Amino acid sequence: MKRYLQLITRDTRVEIFSILVLLLITAVLRNPKWENIVFPILSVIIFVLLDLAFIFLTKKKLFYPFSSLVSGLLIGLIISPKEGIITIILVVLAAFLSKHFIKLRSRHIFNPAAFGILSISLLKLHSVASWWSVAQGGPSLIILLLSLLILFRLKRVQMPFLFLFGYFLFQLFFQNIHTAITLTLDGSIFLFSFIMLPEPMTSIASGVWKYIFGFLVMIIFILLYPLHISFLDPLLLSLFFCNFITKIVTKN
């Protein structure tokens, strides 16, 4: 029991999951609808069961599905609860397939949650990402800033700030400074910047890449912006292409 407690208290994935749980709690308190509670939990359960079953069947062993907890809850916090249970299941299944079957040099290529959401959005020809859990603003930003403690340890703290700086300049080009600040402090931008973008398995933080990765996502976002692909979330799509490019050009 002591060894188990040490494991779960020292694993960064458990810490990230705890932050996401706090986000879910604040979102539900603000908008206490049954689907806002049930669907995120269902997303986590499905992802964890799929992961446990797959690893047991292929490797004949059990493991702690910490990454499944994070990916499952991220999906539940981003997808609009109005999409329904079938969409939740399809997104989780696509994310699971990405995690275990789409690899390069035995490493994940894409952020599973981003891949799952983009895949089903493409299938349905409308974006299933609403970022509903962070619509409340202030509380979300404070909770997400807790991730800085984790990112410092992972040496990835530059990534979100470089992205946010680029995003602010991009908005300032089209908007006044007040609007640019408001858009940059949006909950969806913070959830993306501090949780999804620096995810350890799919972001690259070695050498100069810890300074390049976040800004590269921003550059791709700017290049994709004129296309206005309404059914593909631009943040997730930018991360998707950055994951692909960096895995191709590096040995990580």
LOTOR-863298 format. One record per residue (C-alpha): residue number from 0; residue in one letter; y, z, x. Coordinates in pm, 1 decimal. Layout:
<sites>
+-----+------+----------+----------+----------+
! seq ! type !        v !        w !        u !
+-----+------+----------+----------+----------+
! NUM !    A !        Y !        Z !        X !
...
+-----+------+----------+----------+----------+
</sites>
This chain:
<sites>
+-----+------+----------+----------+----------+
! seq ! type !        v !        w !        u !
+-----+------+----------+----------+----------+
!   0 !    M !      0.0 !      0.0 !      0.0 !
!   1 !    K !    240.9 !     86.1 !    284.0 !
!   2 !    R !    170.3 !   -249.1 !    453.2 !
!   3 !    Y !    229.2 !   -431.4 !    124.3 !
!   4 !    L !    561.0 !   -253.0 !     66.9 !
!   5 !    Q !    673.3 !   -339.8 !    420.1 !
!   6 !    L !    580.1 !   -703.2 !    357.6 !
!   7 !    I !    775.7 !   -743.0 !     35.0 !
!   8 !    T !   1080.5 !   -555.5 !    163.6 !
!   9 !    R !   1106.7 !   -764.9 !    480.8 !
!  10 !    D !   1041.8 !  -1109.8 !    338.3 !
!  11 !    T !   1362.1 !  -1309.5 !    283.6 !
!  12 !    R !   1204.6 !  -1490.9 !     -9.7 !
!  13 !    V !   1167.2 !  -1160.6 !   -192.7 !
!  14 !    E !   1532.8 !  -1083.8 !   -120.7 !
!  15 !    I !   1641.5 !  -1423.2 !   -255.1 !
!  16 !    F !   1421.6 !  -1373.6 !   -560.1 !
!  17 !    S !   1589.3 !  -1036.7 !   -621.2 !
!  18 !    I !   1930.7 !  -1203.8 !   -616.2 !
!  19 !    L !   1808.7 !  -1464.9 !   -864.4 !
!  20 !    V !   1672.0 !  -1188.5 !  -1090.2 !
!  21 !    L !   2016.8 !  -1027.2 !  -1090.5 !
!  22 !    L !   2164.0 !  -1364.1 !  -1188.5 !
!  23 !    L !   1916.8 !  -1391.0 !  -1474.6 !
!  24 !    I !   1996.8 !  -1040.6 !  -1597.2 !
!  25 !    T !   2372.9 !  -1101.6 !  -1599.9 !
!  26 !    A !   2324.6 !  -1439.0 !  -1770.8 !
!  27 !    V !   2104.5 !  -1287.8 !  -2042.7 !
!  28 !    L !   2342.2 !   -995.7 !  -2097.7 !
!  29 !    R !   2621.1 !  -1245.4 !  -2149.0 !
!  30 !    N !   2419.3 !  -1473.6 !  -2373.7 !
!  31 !    P !   2118.1 !  -1278.4 !  -2510.4 !
!  32 !    K !   1914.5 !  -1559.0 !  -2663.2 !
!  33 !    W !   1535.8 !  -1545.0 !  -2654.3 !
!  34 !    E !   1499.8 !  -1880.6 !  -2478.4 !
!  35 !    N !   1730.8 !  -1760.9 !  -2198.4 !
!  36 !    I !   1480.1 !  -1486.6 !  -2125.9 !
!  37 !    V !   1148.5 !  -1655.4 !  -2198.7 !
!  38 !    F !   1191.1 !  -1995.2 !  -2031.1 !
!  39 !    P !   1290.8 !  -1871.2 !  -1682.0 !
!  40 !    I !   1004.8 !  -1620.2 !  -1686.7 !
!  41 !    L !    766.9 !  -1890.3 !  -1807.9 !
!  42 !    S !    881.8 !  -2119.2 !  -1526.8 !
!  43 !    V !    799.7 !  -1849.7 !  -1270.5 !
!  44 !    I !    458.8 !  -1775.0 !  -1421.3 !
!  45 !    I !    353.8 !  -2141.5 !  -1431.0 !
!  46 !    F !    463.5 !  -2206.5 !  -1072.4 !
!  47 !    V !    290.6 !  -1894.1 !   -940.5 !
!  48 !    L !    -35.4 !  -1971.5 !  -1123.3 !
!  49 !    L !    -36.6 !  -2331.2 !   -999.8 !
!  50 !    D !     22.4 !  -2220.9 !   -640.7 !
!  51 !    L !   -239.2 !  -1946.0 !   -649.9 !
!  52 !    A !   -499.9 !  -2175.1 !   -805.6 !
!  53 !    F !   -431.5 !  -2460.0 !   -561.6 !
!  54 !    I !   -449.7 !  -2244.0 !   -248.4 !
!  55 !    F !   -761.1 !  -2065.7 !   -370.6 !
!  56 !    L !   -940.6 !  -2390.3 !   -455.6 !
!  57 !    T !   -844.1 !  -2569.5 !   -133.2 !
!  58 !    K !   -847.4 !  -2286.8 !    120.3 !
!  59 !    K !  -1060.3 !  -2024.9 !    -55.6 !
!  60 !    K !   -804.4 !  -1753.0 !     -7.4 !
!  61 !    L !   -529.6 !  -1570.9 !   -192.2 !
!  62 !    F !   -171.9 !  -1531.8 !    -71.1 !
!  63 !    Y !    158.2 !  -1380.5 !   -170.8 !
!  64 !    P !    335.3 !  -1652.5 !   -375.7 !
!  65 !    F !    688.2 !  -1551.2 !   -277.7 !
!  66 !    S !    816.6 !  -1907.3 !   -246.2 !
!  67 !    S !    672.0 !  -1986.4 !   -589.6 !
!  68 !    L !    872.4 !  -1699.8 !   -736.8 !
!  69 !    V !   1195.1 !  -1839.6 !   -591.5 !
!  70 !    S !   1133.9 !  -2202.8 !   -687.4 !
!  71 !    G !   1011.9 !  -2112.6 !  -1035.5 !
!  72 !    L !   1310.8 !  -1891.3 !  -1112.6 !
!  73 !    L !   1556.1 !  -2143.6 !   -966.7 !
!  74 !    I !   1418.9 !  -2404.1 !  -1205.5 !
!  75 !    G !   1453.4 !  -2162.9 !  -1496.8 !
!  76 !    L !   1811.0 !  -2076.9 !  -1401.9 !
!  77 !    I !   1923.1 !  -2437.5 !  -1362.5 !
!  78 !    I !   1748.3 !  -2622.9 !  -1645.7 !
!  79 !    S !   1911.6 !  -2589.4 !  -1983.8 !
!  80 !    P !   1695.0 !  -2368.4 !  -2210.4 !
!  81 !    K !   1764.7 !  -2622.5 !  -2485.0 !
!  82 !    E !   1538.7 !  -2870.5 !  -2302.9 !
!  83 !    G !   1234.5 !  -2685.3 !  -2432.6 !
!  84 !    I !    898.9 !  -2577.3 !  -2298.1 !
!  85 !    I !    758.4 !  -2926.0 !  -2227.7 !
!  86 !    T !   1046.6 !  -3006.6 !  -1992.3 !
!  87 !    I !   1001.8 !  -2672.6 !  -1814.6 !
!  88 !    I !    632.4 !  -2745.9 !  -1758.4 !
!  89 !    L !    699.1 !  -3100.3 !  -1633.7 !
!  90 !    V !    970.7 !  -2989.2 !  -1390.6 !
!  91 !    V !    753.2 !  -2711.2 !  -1249.7 !
!  92 !    L !    460.5 !  -2952.8 !  -1213.3 !
!  93 !    A !    679.3 !  -3207.6 !  -1028.3 !
!  94 !    A !    813.8 !  -2933.1 !   -800.9 !
!  95 !    F !    459.4 !  -2812.1 !   -730.8 !
!  96 !    L !    343.1 !  -3163.6 !   -641.7 !
!  97 !    S !    640.2 !  -3209.0 !   -409.3 !
!  98 !    K !    568.6 !  -2880.9 !   -234.9 !
!  99 !    H !    202.7 !  -2951.4 !   -164.1 !
! 100 !    F !    168.8 !  -3329.0 !   -143.4 !
! 101 !    I !    498.7 !  -3478.8 !    -24.0 !
! 102 !    K !    515.5 !  -3378.2 !    341.7 !
! 103 !    L !    604.7 !  -3516.8 !    682.3 !
! 104 !    R !    447.1 !  -3372.3 !    995.3 !
! 105 !    S !    295.8 !  -3100.2 !    774.1 !
! 106 !    R !    642.2 !  -2987.4 !    663.2 !
! 107 !    H !    808.1 !  -2997.3 !    322.8 !
! 108 !    I !   1053.0 !  -3282.5 !    288.0 !
! 109 !    F !   1233.7 !  -3195.9 !    -32.7 !
! 110 !    N !   1350.8 !  -2874.6 !   -191.2 !
! 111 !    P !   1081.1 !  -2833.2 !   -460.6 !
! 112 !    A !   1315.7 !  -2718.6 !   -736.5 !
! 113 !    A !   1562.2 !  -3001.5 !   -668.5 !
! 114 !    F !   1283.0 !  -3258.1 !   -656.1 !
! 115 !    G !   1131.2 !  -3136.2 !   -983.0 !
! 116 !    I !   1460.2 !  -3137.8 !  -1171.1 !
! 117 !    L !   1563.0 !  -3481.0 !  -1040.2 !
! 118 !    S !   1220.2 !  -3631.9 !  -1116.6 !
! 119 !    I !   1217.4 !  -3525.3 !  -1479.7 !
! 120 !    S !   1586.5 !  -3615.5 !  -1522.7 !
! 121 !    L !   1497.2 !  -3965.3 !  -1401.3 !
! 122 !    L !   1199.0 !  -3975.3 !  -1636.7 !
! 123 !    K !   1408.1 !  -3870.5 !  -1937.4 !
! 124 !    L !   1719.3 !  -4066.3 !  -1827.9 !
! 125 !    H !   1940.6 !  -3765.6 !  -1881.5 !
! 126 !    S !   2014.6 !  -3467.6 !  -1660.1 !
! 127 !    V !   1812.6 !  -3159.1 !  -1748.0 !
! 128 !    A !   2025.4 !  -2950.2 !  -1507.8 !
! 129 !    S !   2292.0 !  -2744.2 !  -1680.4 !
! 130 !    W !   2329.1 !  -2455.2 !  -1430.5 !
! 131 !    W !   2355.5 !  -2238.3 !  -1742.5 !
! 132 !    S !   2287.7 !  -1907.6 !  -1566.9 !
! 133 !    V !   2601.4 !  -1919.8 !  -1351.9 !
! 134 !    A !   2844.9 !  -2030.2 !  -1620.0 !
! 135 !    Q !   2988.4 !  -1678.2 !  -1643.0 !
! 136 !    G !   3182.9 !  -1717.5 !  -1320.1 !
! 137 !    G !   3289.3 !  -1392.6 !  -1152.9 !
! 138 !    P !   2966.3 !  -1185.3 !  -1170.5 !
! 139 !    S !   2763.4 !  -1484.4 !  -1048.9 !
! 140 !    L !   2985.0 !  -1537.6 !   -745.5 !
! 141 !    I !   2963.4 !  -1171.6 !   -645.1 !
! 142 !    I !   2584.4 !  -1168.9 !   -679.7 !
! 143 !    L !   2544.3 !  -1492.7 !   -485.0 !
! 144 !    L !   2758.3 !  -1358.8 !   -200.2 !
! 145 !    L !   2479.8 !  -1106.3 !   -138.1 !
! 146 !    S !   2284.8 !  -1396.7 !      9.6 !
! 147 !    L !   2523.1 !  -1396.5 !    307.9 !
! 148 !    L !   2334.2 !  -1098.5 !    451.9 !
! 149 !    I !   2016.5 !  -1305.7 !    444.3 !
! 150 !    L !   2180.1 !  -1622.2 !    577.5 !
! 151 !    F !   2321.3 !  -1431.6 !    874.6 !
! 152 !    R !   1969.5 !  -1325.5 !    971.4 !
! 153 !    L !   1840.7 !  -1680.5 !    922.2 !
! 154 !    K !   2132.3 !  -1823.1 !   1123.9 !
! 155 !    R !   2225.0 !  -2050.3 !    834.5 !
! 156 !    V !   2551.5 !  -1895.8 !    722.2 !
! 157 !    Q !   2752.1 !  -2199.4 !    842.8 !
! 158 !    M !   2579.8 !  -2432.1 !    596.0 !
! 159 !    P !   2729.9 !  -2312.7 !    265.9 !
! 160 !    F !   3078.9 !  -2268.5 !    408.3 !
! 161 !    L !   3087.5 !  -2613.6 !    564.4 !
! 162 !    F !   2975.8 !  -2761.6 !    234.6 !
! 163 !    L !   3230.1 !  -2557.8 !     37.8 !
! 164 !    F !   3510.6 !  -2656.3 !    276.7 !
! 165 !    G !   3423.0 !  -3024.1 !    240.9 !
! 166 !    Y !   3387.0 !  -2990.7 !   -136.6 !
! 167 !    F !   3729.9 !  -2823.5 !   -161.3 !
! 168 !    L !   3896.0 !  -3101.4 !     42.4 !
! 169 !    F !   3723.9 !  -3362.3 !   -172.1 !
! 170 !    Q !   3851.3 !  -3202.8 !   -494.0 !
! 171 !    L !   4197.2 !  -3154.4 !   -344.5 !
! 172 !    F !   4218.9 !  -3528.8 !   -287.7 !
! 173 !    F !   4196.3 !  -3586.1 !   -665.6 !
! 174 !    Q !   4328.4 !  -3259.0 !   -811.2 !
! 175 !    N !   4608.4 !  -3008.6 !   -759.2 !
! 176 !    I !   4529.7 !  -2709.6 !   -538.7 !
! 177 !    H !   4469.7 !  -2468.2 !   -829.1 !
! 178 !    T !   4216.3 !  -2700.6 !   -991.5 !
! 179 !    A !   4050.4 !  -2770.1 !   -656.6 !
! 180 !    I !   4004.9 !  -2396.4 !   -593.6 !
! 181 !    T !   3871.2 !  -2340.9 !   -946.7 !
! 182 !    L !   3618.1 !  -2622.3 !   -913.2 !
! 183 !    T !   3505.1 !  -2497.6 !   -570.5 !
! 184 !    L !   3453.4 !  -2146.2 !   -706.7 !
! 185 !    D !   3234.4 !  -2276.3 !   -988.2 !
! 186 !    G !   2907.9 !  -2084.5 !  -1025.9 !
! 187 !    S !   2693.6 !  -2397.1 !   -996.0 !
! 188 !    I !   2858.0 !  -2483.8 !   -662.4 !
! 189 !    F !   2792.3 !  -2133.0 !   -531.6 !
! 190 !    L !   2428.0 !  -2126.1 !   -648.5 !
! 191 !    F !   2372.2 !  -2462.5 !   -484.8 !
! 192 !    S !   2559.7 !  -2375.3 !   -163.8 !
! 193 !    F !   2423.2 !  -2028.0 !    -93.8 !
! 194 !    I !   2066.9 !  -2055.5 !   -227.0 !
! 195 !    M !   1942.8 !  -2415.1 !   -247.8 !
! 196 !    L !   2121.0 !  -2588.2 !     39.1 !
! 197 !    P !   2016.9 !  -2346.5 !    321.8 !
! 198 !    E !   1657.1 !  -2302.0 !    197.9 !
! 199 !    P !   1460.0 !  -2243.2 !    523.3 !
! 200 !    M !   1168.0 !  -2480.3 !    464.9 !
! 201 !    T !   1376.9 !  -2789.3 !    388.6 !
! 202 !    S !   1708.5 !  -2734.8 !    568.7 !
! 203 !    I !   1741.3 !  -2773.9 !    945.8 !
! 204 !    A !   1921.7 !  -2503.9 !   1143.0 !
! 205 !    S !   1815.7 !  -2580.4 !   1499.6 !
! 206 !    G !   2073.6 !  -2686.4 !   1758.5 !
! 207 !    V !   2378.3 !  -2866.8 !   1622.5 !
! 208 !    W !   2208.2 !  -2917.9 !   1287.1 !
! 209 !    K !   2309.5 !  -2571.1 !   1171.4 !
! 210 !    Y !   2665.0 !  -2708.2 !   1178.9 !
! 211 !    I !   2584.9 !  -3059.3 !   1057.6 !
! 212 !    F !   2343.9 !  -3003.1 !    770.2 !
! 213 !    G !   2584.0 !  -2854.9 !    514.1 !
! 214 !    F !   2856.3 !  -3105.1 !    592.4 !
! 215 !    L !   2608.4 !  -3395.0 !    579.0 !
! 216 !    V !   2515.3 !  -3296.7 !    223.4 !
! 217 !    M !   2886.5 !  -3307.3 !    143.3 !
! 218 !    I !   2927.3 !  -3654.3 !    298.1 !
! 219 !    I !   2632.6 !  -3785.4 !     95.2 !
! 220 !    F !   2783.8 !  -3627.0 !   -216.9 !
! 221 !    I !   3111.3 !  -3816.2 !   -153.2 !
! 222 !    L !   2926.8 !  -4144.8 !    -94.5 !
! 223 !    L !   2725.2 !  -4104.5 !   -415.0 !
! 224 !    Y !   3020.3 !  -3992.0 !   -626.0 !
! 225 !    P !   3152.4 !  -4342.7 !   -712.8 !
! 226 !    L !   2809.6 !  -4440.0 !   -849.8 !
! 227 !    H !   2838.0 !  -4191.6 !  -1138.4 !
! 228 !    I !   2463.1 !  -4170.7 !  -1203.8 !
! 229 !    S !   2505.1 !  -3949.3 !  -1509.2 !
! 230 !    F !   2138.9 !  -3857.1 !  -1553.6 !
! 231 !    L !   2095.5 !  -3734.4 !  -1193.6 !
! 232 !    D !   2275.2 !  -3417.0 !  -1091.6 !
! 233 !    P !   2501.4 !  -3512.8 !   -796.5 !
! 234 !    L !   2449.8 !  -3186.9 !   -608.0 !
! 235 !    L !   2071.2 !  -3204.1 !   -623.4 !
! 236 !    L !   2071.7 !  -3576.9 !   -548.6 !
! 237 !    S !   2283.3 !  -3520.8 !   -236.3 !
! 238 !    L !   2043.6 !  -3251.5 !   -117.3 !
! 239 !    F !   1748.0 !  -3481.7 !   -187.9 !
! 240 !    F !   1884.7 !  -3757.7 !     36.6 !
! 241 !    C !   1991.0 !  -3513.7 !    308.1 !
! 242 !    N !   1642.1 !  -3359.9 !    313.4 !
! 243 !    F !   1493.7 !  -3706.6 !    352.0 !
! 244 !    I !   1734.0 !  -3826.1 !    621.6 !
! 245 !    T !   1709.4 !  -3514.0 !    836.5 !
! 246 !    K !   1331.0 !  -3508.6 !    822.2 !
! 247 !    I !   1320.3 !  -3871.1 !    937.4 !
! 248 !    V !   1567.9 !  -3838.7 !   1227.0 !
! 249 !    T !   1452.0 !  -3501.8 !   1360.6 !
! 250 !    K !   1121.3 !  -3358.3 !   1473.1 !
! 251 !    N !   1160.2 !  -3042.9 !   1261.8 !
+-----+------+----------+----------+----------+
</sites>
